[in-house]
Amino acid sequence: MAQSGSLAAMDWSSVVWIGGGCGAGKSTVARALAYRLDLRLYPVDAYTYAHLARANPVDQPWMSRVAEMDYTELHVKPDVDTRVEHFRRYAVEQFGLVLADLAASGNGPTIVVEGPSLFPELVAPLMPTPGHGLWLLPTPEFTRSSLRRRAEPAPVEESEELRRARERRYERDERLTSQIADAADDAGLSTIVVDGRLTVEASVDEVIRHFGTLLDRGCVDGAERSRVRRAENAVVNRQLEAFTATLPTEVAAGRTFDYVCECDRLGCEERVSLSLAAYGDNAGAMADGH
Protein backbone atom coordinates (compact mmCIF):
# COMPACT_ATOMS: atom_id res chain seq x y z
CA MET A 1 0.00 0.00 0.00
CA ALA A 2 1.48 3.33 -1.05
CA GLN A 3 1.63 5.80 1.82
CA SER A 4 1.71 9.59 1.94
CA GLY A 5 4.41 11.35 3.95
CA SER A 6 2.25 11.65 7.06
CA LEU A 7 1.25 7.98 6.92
CA ALA A 8 4.84 6.87 6.36
CA ALA A 9 5.89 8.89 9.39
CA MET A 10 3.24 7.30 11.62
CA ASP A 11 4.51 5.00 14.36
CA TRP A 12 2.33 2.00 13.53
CA SER A 13 3.89 0.04 16.41
CA SER A 14 1.68 2.16 18.71
CA VAL A 15 -1.52 0.90 17.05
CA VAL A 16 -3.33 -2.36 17.76
CA TRP A 17 -6.24 -3.50 15.62
CA ILE A 18 -9.40 -5.38 16.63
CA GLY A 19 -11.50 -6.44 13.65
CA GLY A 20 -14.04 -9.15 13.01
CA GLY A 21 -17.65 -9.82 12.25
CA CYS A 22 -20.57 -7.59 13.17
CA GLY A 23 -22.04 -8.39 16.56
CA ALA A 24 -18.86 -10.03 17.86
CA GLY A 25 -18.51 -7.64 20.82
CA LYS A 26 -15.53 -5.75 19.37
CA SER A 27 -16.72 -2.38 20.65
CA THR A 28 -17.46 -3.69 24.12
CA VAL A 29 -14.09 -5.42 24.42
CA ALA A 30 -12.12 -2.52 22.92
CA ARG A 31 -13.76 0.01 25.25
CA ALA A 32 -13.09 -2.11 28.33
CA LEU A 33 -9.51 -2.65 27.19
CA ALA A 34 -8.84 1.02 26.51
CA TYR A 35 -10.49 2.28 29.70
CA ARG A 36 -8.86 -0.27 31.98
CA LEU A 37 -5.36 0.37 30.63
CA ASP A 38 -5.77 4.09 29.82
CA LEU A 39 -5.20 3.64 26.10
CA ARG A 40 -6.58 5.75 23.28
CA LEU A 41 -9.65 4.38 21.51
CA TYR A 42 -10.60 4.73 17.86
CA PRO A 43 -13.95 3.05 17.09
CA VAL A 44 -14.30 3.23 13.31
CA ASP A 45 -18.11 3.28 13.42
CA ALA A 46 -18.07 6.43 15.58
CA TYR A 47 -16.60 8.30 12.60
CA THR A 48 -19.27 7.23 10.10
CA TYR A 49 -20.92 10.62 9.61
CA ALA A 50 -17.64 12.53 9.82
CA HIS A 51 -16.16 10.30 7.12
CA LEU A 52 -19.23 10.65 4.91
CA ALA A 53 -18.93 14.42 5.22
CA ARG A 54 -15.28 14.25 4.10
CA ALA A 55 -15.84 11.81 1.24
CA ASN A 56 -15.44 13.14 -2.28
CA PRO A 57 -16.41 11.59 -5.63
CA VAL A 58 -12.78 11.25 -6.77
CA ASP A 59 -11.23 9.50 -3.77
CA GLN A 60 -14.36 7.91 -2.26
CA PRO A 61 -16.85 7.45 -5.14
CA TRP A 62 -18.92 4.79 -3.41
CA MET A 63 -19.05 6.61 -0.07
CA SER A 64 -20.11 9.76 -1.89
CA ARG A 65 -22.91 7.85 -3.54
CA VAL A 66 -23.98 6.27 -0.23
CA ALA A 67 -24.28 9.72 1.31
CA GLU A 68 -27.08 10.47 -1.15
CA MET A 69 -28.97 7.16 -0.78
CA ASP A 70 -31.91 6.60 1.55
CA TYR A 71 -32.52 3.70 3.92
CA THR A 72 -34.57 1.73 1.41
CA GLU A 73 -31.90 1.99 -1.30
CA LEU A 74 -29.17 0.93 1.10
CA HIS A 75 -30.82 -1.73 3.23
CA VAL A 76 -34.15 -2.89 1.83
CA LYS A 77 -33.69 -3.34 -1.92
CA PRO A 78 -30.21 -4.96 -2.30
CA ASP A 79 -29.89 -8.75 -2.13
CA VAL A 80 -27.25 -10.45 0.02
CA ASP A 81 -24.55 -10.57 -2.65
CA THR A 82 -24.98 -6.88 -3.35
CA ARG A 83 -24.89 -5.97 0.34
CA VAL A 84 -21.64 -7.87 0.80
CA GLU A 85 -20.14 -6.07 -2.18
CA HIS A 86 -21.36 -2.70 -0.92
CA PHE A 87 -19.90 -3.25 2.54
CA ARG A 88 -16.50 -4.20 1.16
CA ARG A 89 -16.37 -1.26 -1.26
CA TYR A 90 -17.28 1.13 1.54
CA ALA A 91 -14.66 -0.39 3.86
CA VAL A 92 -11.86 0.01 1.34
CA GLU A 93 -12.66 3.67 0.71
CA GLN A 94 -13.20 4.49 4.38
CA PHE A 95 -9.91 2.88 5.37
CA GLY A 96 -7.97 5.72 3.76
CA LEU A 97 -9.86 8.20 5.97
CA VAL A 98 -9.20 6.03 9.03
CA LEU A 99 -5.47 6.07 8.32
CA ALA A 100 -5.49 9.84 7.85
CA ASP A 101 -7.19 10.24 11.25
CA LEU A 102 -4.65 7.98 12.93
CA ALA A 103 -1.70 9.73 11.31
CA ALA A 104 -3.07 13.08 12.51
CA SER A 105 -3.58 11.87 16.08
CA GLY A 106 0.01 12.46 17.09
CA ASN A 107 2.18 10.67 19.59
CA GLY A 108 0.71 9.38 22.81
CA PRO A 109 -0.67 6.23 24.40
CA THR A 110 -1.27 3.12 22.33
CA ILE A 111 -4.33 3.41 20.09
CA VAL A 112 -6.90 0.59 20.03
CA VAL A 113 -8.62 0.68 16.63
CA GLU A 114 -11.76 -1.42 16.29
CA GLY A 115 -14.43 -1.97 13.70
CA PRO A 116 -16.09 -4.50 11.39
CA SER A 117 -14.54 -2.92 8.29
CA LEU A 118 -10.95 -3.65 9.34
CA PHE A 119 -10.39 -6.51 6.94
CA PRO A 120 -7.12 -8.42 7.44
CA GLU A 121 -5.91 -7.63 3.93
CA LEU A 122 -6.27 -3.88 4.63
CA VAL A 123 -4.62 -3.87 8.04
CA ALA A 124 -1.84 -6.45 7.66
CA PRO A 125 0.48 -4.27 5.50
CA LEU A 126 0.62 -1.69 8.32
CA MET A 127 1.23 -4.11 11.19
CA PRO A 128 4.87 -4.34 12.35
CA THR A 129 4.13 -7.85 13.66
CA PRO A 130 1.22 -10.31 13.33
CA GLY A 131 0.55 -9.74 17.02
CA HIS A 132 -0.60 -6.18 16.39
CA GLY A 133 -3.97 -7.42 15.13
CA LEU A 134 -6.76 -9.69 16.32
CA TRP A 135 -10.06 -10.64 14.66
CA LEU A 136 -13.17 -11.74 16.58
CA LEU A 137 -15.32 -14.22 14.66
CA PRO A 138 -18.88 -14.59 15.95
CA THR A 139 -20.78 -17.78 15.21
CA PRO A 140 -23.93 -17.27 13.09
CA GLU A 141 -26.09 -17.85 16.17
CA PHE A 142 -24.15 -15.28 18.20
CA THR A 143 -24.31 -12.73 15.37
CA ARG A 144 -28.09 -12.98 15.13
CA SER A 145 -28.54 -12.83 18.88
CA SER A 146 -26.31 -9.76 19.20
CA LEU A 147 -27.90 -7.85 16.36
CA ARG A 148 -31.44 -8.57 17.55
CA ARG A 149 -30.58 -7.14 20.98
CA ARG A 150 -29.44 -3.88 19.41
CA ALA A 151 -32.96 -3.14 18.13
CA GLU A 152 -31.61 -0.50 15.77
CA PRO A 153 -34.36 1.91 14.71
CA ALA A 154 -35.20 2.00 11.01
CA PRO A 155 -36.78 5.06 9.39
CA VAL A 156 -39.28 2.91 7.51
CA GLU A 157 -42.46 1.21 8.67
CA GLU A 158 -42.34 -2.37 9.93
CA SER A 159 -43.27 -4.68 7.06
CA GLU A 160 -42.56 -8.07 5.55
CA GLU A 161 -40.14 -6.30 3.19
CA LEU A 162 -38.23 -4.81 6.12
CA ARG A 163 -38.11 -8.16 7.89
CA ARG A 164 -36.58 -9.69 4.75
CA ALA A 165 -34.05 -6.87 4.70
CA ARG A 166 -33.03 -7.69 8.27
CA GLU A 167 -32.63 -11.34 7.34
CA ARG A 168 -30.35 -10.31 4.49
CA ARG A 169 -28.36 -8.26 7.00
CA TYR A 170 -27.79 -11.39 9.10
CA GLU A 171 -26.78 -13.38 6.02
CA ARG A 172 -24.48 -10.58 4.86
CA ASP A 173 -22.71 -10.45 8.20
CA GLU A 174 -22.32 -14.23 8.35
CA ARG A 175 -20.74 -14.20 4.90
CA LEU A 176 -18.41 -11.32 5.77
CA THR A 177 -17.31 -13.12 8.94
CA SER A 178 -16.46 -16.20 6.86
CA GLN A 179 -14.44 -14.05 4.45
CA ILE A 180 -12.57 -12.41 7.33
CA ALA A 181 -11.77 -15.83 8.80
CA ASP A 182 -10.36 -17.03 5.48
CA ALA A 183 -8.30 -13.88 4.96
CA ALA A 184 -6.86 -14.02 8.48
CA ASP A 185 -6.00 -17.68 8.07
CA ASP A 186 -4.28 -17.04 4.73
CA ALA A 187 -2.20 -14.24 6.30
CA GLY A 188 -1.35 -16.20 9.46
CA LEU A 189 -3.19 -13.74 11.71
CA SER A 190 -4.87 -14.48 15.03
CA THR A 191 -8.61 -14.95 15.50
CA ILE A 192 -10.95 -15.79 18.36
CA VAL A 193 -14.28 -17.54 17.81
CA VAL A 194 -17.05 -15.79 19.75
CA ASP A 195 -19.97 -17.99 20.73
CA GLY A 196 -21.12 -16.43 23.99
CA ARG A 197 -19.43 -18.88 26.34
CA LEU A 198 -16.93 -16.27 27.60
CA THR A 199 -18.01 -13.32 29.74
CA VAL A 200 -16.98 -9.81 28.66
CA GLU A 201 -14.37 -9.81 31.43
CA ALA A 202 -12.92 -13.12 30.25
CA SER A 203 -12.92 -11.90 26.66
CA VAL A 204 -11.02 -8.75 27.64
CA ASP A 205 -8.48 -10.87 29.52
CA GLU A 206 -8.03 -13.03 26.43
CA VAL A 207 -7.42 -9.98 24.26
CA ILE A 208 -4.93 -8.55 26.76
CA ARG A 209 -3.02 -11.84 26.73
CA HIS A 210 -2.87 -11.69 22.94
CA PHE A 211 -1.49 -8.15 22.71
CA GLY A 212 0.78 -8.47 25.77
CA THR A 213 3.39 -5.73 26.10
CA LEU A 214 1.95 -3.79 23.15
CA LEU A 215 -0.56 -2.42 25.67
CA ASP A 216 2.01 -1.15 28.14
CA ARG A 217 2.01 2.42 26.82
CA GLY A 218 -0.98 4.04 28.52
CA CYS A 219 -1.68 7.61 29.63
CA VAL A 220 1.17 8.98 31.71
CA ASP A 221 -1.09 10.72 34.21
CA GLY A 222 -4.68 11.65 35.01
CA ALA A 223 -4.55 14.92 33.09
CA GLU A 224 -3.67 13.10 29.88
CA ARG A 225 -6.35 10.52 30.56
CA SER A 226 -8.95 13.28 30.95
CA ARG A 227 -7.90 14.98 27.69
CA VAL A 228 -8.02 11.68 25.78
CA ARG A 229 -11.49 10.74 27.02
CA ARG A 230 -12.91 14.23 26.40
CA ALA A 231 -11.65 14.14 22.81
CA GLU A 232 -13.19 10.69 22.29
CA ASN A 233 -16.53 11.80 23.73
CA ALA A 234 -16.53 14.80 21.39
CA VAL A 235 -16.27 12.45 18.41
CA VAL A 236 -19.04 10.23 19.74
CA ASN A 237 -21.25 13.24 20.46
CA ARG A 238 -20.93 14.54 16.90
CA GLN A 239 -21.81 11.07 15.59
CA LEU A 240 -24.86 10.87 17.86
CA GLU A 241 -26.05 14.33 16.83
CA ALA A 242 -25.86 13.35 13.16
CA PHE A 243 -27.55 10.01 13.83
CA THR A 244 -30.47 11.40 15.84
CA ALA A 245 -31.05 14.03 13.14
CA THR A 246 -32.06 11.16 10.82
CA LEU A 247 -34.71 9.88 13.23
CA PRO A 248 -38.31 11.02 13.63
CA THR A 249 -38.60 13.67 16.34
CA GLU A 250 -40.72 11.42 18.56
CA VAL A 251 -38.06 8.68 18.37
CA ALA A 252 -35.13 11.00 19.05
CA ALA A 253 -36.79 12.91 21.91
CA GLY A 254 -35.63 11.94 25.36
CA ARG A 255 -32.99 9.47 24.20
CA THR A 256 -29.92 9.12 26.38
CA PHE A 257 -26.51 7.77 25.47
CA ASP A 258 -23.51 6.47 27.36
CA TYR A 259 -20.40 8.63 27.50
CA VAL A 260 -17.16 7.61 29.16
CA CYS A 261 -16.31 9.51 32.34
CA GLU A 262 -13.82 12.29 31.63
CA CYS A 263 -12.28 12.37 35.09
CA ASP A 264 -8.55 12.26 35.81
CA ARG A 265 -8.56 8.91 37.60
CA LEU A 266 -6.35 6.42 35.80
CA GLY A 267 -8.17 3.17 35.09
CA CYS A 268 -11.65 4.70 35.38
CA GLU A 269 -14.20 2.64 33.42
CA GLU A 270 -17.34 4.52 34.52
CA ARG A 271 -19.98 5.43 31.96
CA VAL A 272 -22.35 8.40 32.24
CA SER A 273 -25.82 8.30 30.68
CA LEU A 274 -26.79 11.70 29.26
CA SER A 275 -28.99 13.19 26.59
CA LEU A 276 -27.23 15.14 23.85
CA ALA A 277 -28.44 18.40 25.34
CA ALA A 278 -27.30 17.40 28.82
CA TYR A 279 -23.84 16.50 27.54
CA GLY A 280 -23.52 19.94 25.99
CA ASP A 281 -24.96 21.75 29.02
CA ASN A 282 -22.63 19.90 31.36
CA ALA A 283 -19.67 20.64 29.07
CA GLY A 284 -18.68 17.00 29.33
CA ALA A 285 -19.39 13.80 31.24
CA MET A 286 -18.40 13.11 34.81
CA ALA A 287 -19.48 10.18 36.98
CA ASP A 288 -20.88 10.98 40.43
CA GLY A 289 -18.08 11.73 42.86
CA HIS A 290 -15.40 11.97 40.17
C-alpha positions in Angstrom: 0.0 0.0 0.0 1.5 3.3 -1.1 1.6 5.8 1.8 1.7 9.6 1.9 4.4 11.3 3.9 2.2 11.6 7.1 1.3 8.0 6.9 4.8 6.9 6.4 5.9 8.9 9.4 3.2 7.3 11.6 4.5 5.0 14.4 2.3 2.0 13.5 3.9 0.0 16.4 1.7 2.2 18.7 -1.5 0.9 17.1 -3.3 -2.4 17.8 -6.2 -3.5 15.6 -9.4 -5.4 16.6 -11.5 -6.4 13.7 -14.0 -9.1 13.0 -17.7 -9.8 12.2 -20.6 -7.6 13.2 -22.0 -8.4 16.6 -18.9 -10.0 17.9 -18.5 -7.6 20.8 -15.5 -5.8 19.4 -16.7 -2.4 20.6 -17.5 -3.7 24.1 -14.1 -5.4 24.4 -12.1 -2.5 22.9 -13.8 0.0 25.3 -13.1 -2.1 28.3 -9.5 -2.7 27.2 -8.8 1.0 26.5 -10.5 2.3 29.7 -8.9 -0.3 32.0 -5.4 0.4 30.6 -5.8 4.1 29.8 -5.2 3.6 26.1 -6.6 5.7 23.3 -9.6 4.4 21.5 -10.6 4.7 17.9 -14.0 3.1 17.1 -14.3 3.2 13.3 -18.1 3.3 13.4 -18.1 6.4 15.6 -16.6 8.3 12.6 -19.3 7.2 10.1 -20.9 10.6 9.6 -17.6 12.5 9.8 -16.2 10.3 7.1 -19.2 10.6 4.9 -18.9 14.4 5.2 -15.3 14.3 4.1 -15.8 11.8 1.2 -15.4 13.1 -2.3 -16.4 11.6 -5.6 -12.8 11.2 -6.8 -11.2 9.5 -3.8 -14.4 7.9 -2.3 -16.8 7.5 -5.1 -18.9 4.8 -3.4 -19.1 6.6 -0.1 -20.1 9.8 -1.9 -22.9 7.8 -3.5 -24.0 6.3 -0.2 -24.3 9.7 1.3 -27.1 10.5 -1.1 -29.0 7.2 -0.8 -31.9 6.6 1.6 -32.5 3.7 3.9 -34.6 1.7 1.4 -31.9 2.0 -1.3 -29.2 0.9 1.1 -30.8 -1.7 3.2 -34.1 -2.9 1.8 -33.7 -3.3 -1.9 -30.2 -5.0 -2.3 -29.9 -8.7 -2.1 -27.3 -10.5 0.0 -24.5 -10.6 -2.6 -25.0 -6.9 -3.3 -24.9 -6.0 0.3 -21.6 -7.9 0.8 -20.1 -6.1 -2.2 -21.4 -2.7 -0.9 -19.9 -3.3 2.5 -16.5 -4.2 1.2 -16.4 -1.3 -1.3 -17.3 1.1 1.5 -14.7 -0.4 3.9 -11.9 0.0 1.3 -12.7 3.7 0.7 -13.2 4.5 4.4 -9.9 2.9 5.4 -8.0 5.7 3.8 -9.9 8.2 6.0 -9.2 6.0 9.0 -5.5 6.1 8.3 -5.5 9.8 7.9 -7.2 10.2 11.2 -4.7 8.0 12.9 -1.7 9.7 11.3 -3.1 13.1 12.5 -3.6 11.9 16.1 0.0 12.5 17.1 2.2 10.7 19.6 0.7 9.4 22.8 -0.7 6.2 24.4 -1.3 3.1 22.3 -4.3 3.4 20.1 -6.9 0.6 20.0 -8.6 0.7 16.6 -11.8 -1.4 16.3 -14.4 -2.0 13.7 -16.1 -4.5 11.4 -14.5 -2.9 8.3 -11.0 -3.7 9.3 -10.4 -6.5 6.9 -7.1 -8.4 7.4 -5.9 -7.6 3.9 -6.3 -3.9 4.6 -4.6 -3.9 8.0 -1.8 -6.4 7.7 0.5 -4.3 5.5 0.6 -1.7 8.3 1.2 -4.1 11.2 4.9 -4.3 12.4 4.1 -7.9 13.7 1.2 -10.3 13.3 0.6 -9.7 17.0 -0.6 -6.2 16.4 -4.0 -7.4 15.1 -6.8 -9.7 16.3 -10.1 -10.6 14.7 -13.2 -11.7 16.6 -15.3 -14.2 14.7 -18.9 -14.6 15.9 -20.8 -17.8 15.2 -23.9 -17.3 13.1 -26.1 -17.8 16.2 -24.2 -15.3 18.2 -24.3 -12.7 15.4 -28.1 -13.0 15.1 -28.5 -12.8 18.9 -26.3 -9.8 19.2 -27.9 -7.8 16.4 -31.4 -8.6 17.6 -30.6 -7.1 21.0 -29.4 -3.9 19.4 -33.0 -3.1 18.1 -31.6 -0.5 15.8 -34.4 1.9 14.7 -35.2 2.0 11.0 -36.8 5.1 9.4 -39.3 2.9 7.5 -42.5 1.2 8.7 -42.3 -2.4 9.9 -43.3 -4.7 7.1 -42.6 -8.1 5.6 -40.1 -6.3 3.2 -38.2 -4.8 6.1 -38.1 -8.2 7.9 -36.6 -9.7 4.7 -34.0 -6.9 4.7 -33.0 -7.7 8.3 -32.6 -11.3 7.3 -30.4 -10.3 4.5 -28.4 -8.3 7.0 -27.8 -11.4 9.1 -26.8 -13.4 6.0 -24.5 -10.6 4.9 -22.7 -10.5 8.2 -22.3 -14.2 8.3 -20.7 -14.2 4.9 -18.4 -11.3 5.8 -17.3 -13.1 8.9 -16.5 -16.2 6.9 -14.4 -14.0 4.5 -12.6 -12.4 7.3 -11.8 -15.8 8.8 -10.4 -17.0 5.5 -8.3 -13.9 5.0 -6.9 -14.0 8.5 -6.0 -17.7 8.1 -4.3 -17.0 4.7 -2.2 -14.2 6.3 -1.3 -16.2 9.5 -3.2 -13.7 11.7 -4.9 -14.5 15.0 -8.6 -15.0 15.5 -11.0 -15.8 18.4 -14.3 -17.5 17.8 -17.0 -15.8 19.8 -20.0 -18.0 20.7 -21.1 -16.4 24.0 -19.4 -18.9 26.3 -16.9 -16.3 27.6 -18.0 -13.3 29.7 -17.0 -9.8 28.7 -14.4 -9.8 31.4 -12.9 -13.1 30.3 -12.9 -11.9 26.7 -11.0 -8.7 27.6 -8.5 -10.9 29.5 -8.0 -13.0 26.4 -7.4 -10.0 24.3 -4.9 -8.6 26.8 -3.0 -11.8 26.7 -2.9 -11.7 22.9 -1.5 -8.1 22.7 0.8 -8.5 25.8 3.4 -5.7 26.1 2.0 -3.8 23.2 -0.6 -2.4 25.7 2.0 -1.1 28.1 2.0 2.4 26.8 -1.0 4.0 28.5 -1.7 7.6 29.6 1.2 9.0 31.7 -1.1 10.7 34.2 -4.7 11.6 35.0 -4.6 14.9 33.1 -3.7 13.1 29.9 -6.4 10.5 30.6 -9.0 13.3 31.0 -7.9 15.0 27.7 -8.0 11.7 25.8 -11.5 10.7 27.0 -12.9 14.2 26.4 -11.6 14.1 22.8 -13.2 10.7 22.3 -16.5 11.8 23.7 -16.5 14.8 21.4 -16.3 12.4 18.4 -19.0 10.2 19.7 -21.2 13.2 20.5 -20.9 14.5 16.9 -21.8 11.1 15.6 -24.9 10.9 17.9 -26.1 14.3 16.8 -25.9 13.3 13.2 -27.5 10.0 13.8 -30.5 11.4 15.8 -31.0 14.0 13.1 -32.1 11.2 10.8 -34.7 9.9 13.2 -38.3 11.0 13.6 -38.6 13.7 16.3 -40.7 11.4 18.6 -38.1 8.7 18.4 -35.1 11.0 19.0 -36.8 12.9 21.9 -35.6 11.9 25.4 -33.0 9.5 24.2 -29.9 9.1 26.4 -26.5 7.8 25.5 -23.5 6.5 27.4 -20.4 8.6 27.5 -17.2 7.6 29.2 -16.3 9.5 32.3 -13.8 12.3 31.6 -12.3 12.4 35.1 -8.5 12.3 35.8 -8.6 8.9 37.6 -6.4 6.4 35.8 -8.2 3.2 35.1 -11.7 4.7 35.4 -14.2 2.6 33.4 -17.3 4.5 34.5 -20.0 5.4 32.0 -22.3 8.4 32.2 -25.8 8.3 30.7 -26.8 11.7 29.3 -29.0 13.2 26.6 -27.2 15.1 23.8 -28.4 18.4 25.3 -27.3 17.4 28.8 -23.8 16.5 27.5 -23.5 19.9 26.0 -25.0 21.8 29.0 -22.6 19.9 31.4 -19.7 20.6 29.1 -18.7 17.0 29.3 -19.4 13.8 31.2 -18.4 13.1 34.8 -19.5 10.2 37.0 -20.9 11.0 40.4 -18.1 11.7 42.9 -15.4 12.0 40.2 
